[in-house]
Amino acid sequence: MGALSLITDQGPLPDPSWKTKGGGGGGESFASLAHAIYQDDRADGPSRELLLAFAYVITARDFETPKEMWQRIRKALSTPHPSMRYASRDRVADLIQHDAPRYVQPEDRPGGYDPTTRYCEGPRVVPYRSRLRGAEQMTLPEKVAQDKRDAEDSRNTLNICGAPGKHRVLEKQPGTGWYLWHWFCPRHQDHAARVQEQVKAQNAAAPEPIPNNGGLLPCYFDANWAGLYKHYVHWWEPPVYGVRADDWPIPGKQPVPQRARLRLVASAEDLGGE
């Protein structure tokens, strides 16, 4: 594949042999890359914006210097996506941070909070029954229907307390390291302590959580992505599973087939000064 340069616009200019004007991109066209990106179920709206901007600018090859390349990428990403909760003046930095490979708990994703997952798991002492105003005035069919709803209530079918949880216990899944929280109300603190002791050894042996967010840029373009992510996201550290989402194990699924990638050249010293 022809080498394309991906360095920051204030870093040192590449060797003239790296210049992309009229250079090759491995035969990849924007249309073929865009098709693959839109077919990628892992990409949300902001991720597609980022991937499409890189694909368009790199395949167009209408820039002479890295500074021009980054200017074109920033121009393509000038309008924030509505799903981005926090948008700074540097749209590129926002989206690269969004694509940083990491594990994100389901409830931390946009729209992922679900209060029904925070009910107390302590055991029930007596079956749950709804307290309804005017229940004494119900007709017999209405009472039968209400009794059926109570019997099918999760607090009865699962035999759990079901009160709002105030204390939580973390259980790390053995194969993935992913988090599972167990919630308990103040009346069931003794059960919380018991569960915490039960999962202590399992948590200690669990692997680092398999990333489930980001890592899509490395699936389509070759570069020093660890350096780029670190440059834009100072709190980030590379996962032990690598930075490319294609390489991450997914429980119950086959590995993602390797795809052709445009080769972008970047080194750690190129990233300074952005």
Stockholm file with secondary structure:
# STOCKHOLM 1.0

chainA/1-274         MGALSLITDQGPLPDPSWKTKGGGGGGESFASLAHAIYQDDRADGPSRELLLAFAYVITARDFETPKEMWQRIRKALSTPHPSMRYASRDRVADLIQHDAPRYVQPEDRPGGYDPTTRYCEGPRVVPYRSRLRGAEQMTLPEKVAQDKRDAEDSRNTLNICGAPGKHRVLEKQPGTGWYLWHWFCPRHQDHAARVQEQVKAQNAAAPEPIPNNGGLLPCYFDANWAGLYKHYVHWWEPPVYGVRADDWPIPGKQPVPQRARLRLVASAEDLGGE
#=GR chainA/1-274 SS CCEEECCCTTSCCCCGGGCCTTCCCTTCCHHHHHHHHHHCTTCCHHHHHHHHHHHHHHHHCCCSSHHHHHHHHHHHTCSCCTTCSCCCSCHHHHHHHHTSCBCCCGGGSTTCCCGGGGBCCSBCSSCCCCCCTTGGGCCHHHHHHHHHHHHTSHHHHTTBCCSBCCEEEEEECTTTCCEEEEEECGGGHHHHHHHHHHTHHHHHHCCCCCCCBCCCHHHHEESCHHHHHHHHCTTCCCCTTCSCGGGSCCTTSCCCCCCCCEEEECCGGGGTTC
#=GC SS_cons         CCEEECCCTTSCCCCGGGCCTTCCCTTCCHHHHHHHHHHCTTCCHHHHHHHHHHHHHHHHCCCSSHHHHHHHHHHHTCSCCTTCSCCCSCHHHHHHHHTSCBCCCGGGSTTCCCGGGGBCCSBCSSCCCCCCTTGGGCCHHHHHHHHHHHHTSHHHHTTBCCSBCCEEEEEECTTTCCEEEEEECGGGHHHHHHHHHHTHHHHHHCCCCCCCBCCCHHHHEESCHHHHHHHHCTTCCCCTTCSCGGGSCCTTSCCCCCCCCEEEECCGGGGTTC
//
